[in-house]
Amino acid sequence: MAQILVRNLKPKVVARLKKRARAGGRSLESEVREILEEATQVDMETARKLADRIRASLGRRFSDSTALVREDRDR
């Protein structure tokens, strides 16, 4: 597994992270790992919203290609 070293964190940030870790019954390292893992997860709702925005930016609707695929397979 990879390791990351974060330098020059403000003492207040570290104190808040420690407090959050204690509240969750975890170590500081475990808490930071959890925060980073959550920050890099894309939930389906977010992914759908992004796909909708991209689709809308294309300025046209895409039709259902099922009939075309079936027609092509029947050749």
C-alpha positions as CSV (number, residue, x, y, z in Angstrom):
1,M,0.0,0.0,0.0
2,A,1.1,3.6,-0.6
3,Q,1.8,6.1,2.0
4,I,1.3,9.9,2.1
5,L,3.1,12.4,4.2
6,V,1.1,15.7,4.7
7,R,3.3,18.5,5.9
8,N,2.5,21.8,7.5
9,L,-1.0,21.0,8.8
10,K,-2.4,23.7,11.1
11,P,-2.5,22.6,14.8
12,K,-6.3,23.3,14.8
13,V,-6.8,20.9,11.9
14,V,-4.9,18.2,13.7
15,A,-6.8,18.8,16.9
16,R,-10.2,18.6,15.1
17,L,-9.1,15.4,13.4
18,K,-8.0,13.9,16.7
19,K,-11.3,14.9,18.3
20,R,-13.3,13.4,15.4
21,A,-11.2,10.2,15.6
22,R,-11.9,9.8,19.3
23,A,-15.6,10.4,18.8
24,G,-15.6,7.5,16.2
25,G,-13.4,5.3,18.4
26,R,-10.6,5.3,15.8
27,S,-7.0,6.3,15.7
28,L,-6.0,9.5,14.0
29,E,-4.4,7.5,11.1
30,S,-7.6,5.4,10.7
31,E,-9.8,8.5,10.8
32,V,-7.7,10.3,8.1
33,R,-7.7,7.1,6.0
34,E,-11.5,6.9,6.2
35,I,-11.9,10.6,5.3
36,L,-9.7,10.1,2.2
37,E,-11.5,7.0,1.2
38,E,-14.9,8.7,1.5
39,A,-13.6,11.7,-0.5
40,T,-12.6,9.5,-3.4
41,Q,-15.9,7.5,-3.6
42,V,-18.4,8.5,-6.2
43,D,-21.9,7.4,-5.3
44,M,-24.4,6.5,-7.9
45,E,-26.5,9.6,-7.4
46,T,-23.5,11.9,-8.0
47,A,-22.5,9.8,-11.1
48,R,-26.0,10.0,-12.5
49,K,-26.1,13.8,-12.0
50,L,-22.8,14.1,-13.8
51,A,-24.0,11.9,-16.6
52,D,-27.2,14.0,-16.9
53,R,-25.1,17.2,-17.0
54,I,-22.9,15.8,-19.8
55,R,-25.9,14.5,-21.7
56,A,-27.6,17.9,-21.4
57,S,-24.5,19.7,-22.6
58,L,-24.5,17.7,-25.8
59,G,-27.7,19.5,-26.8
60,R,-29.5,16.4,-28.1
61,R,-31.3,13.3,-26.9
62,F,-30.0,9.9,-27.7
63,S,-32.6,7.4,-28.9
64,D,-33.0,3.8,-27.8
65,S,-30.7,1.8,-30.1
66,T,-32.3,-1.6,-29.3
67,A,-34.2,-1.8,-32.6
68,L,-31.0,-0.9,-34.5
69,V,-29.0,-3.5,-32.7
70,R,-31.6,-6.2,-33.4
71,E,-31.8,-5.2,-37.0
72,D,-28.0,-5.5,-37.3
73,R,-28.0,-8.9,-35.6
74,D,-30.6,-10.2,-38.0
75,R,-28.5,-9.5,-41.1
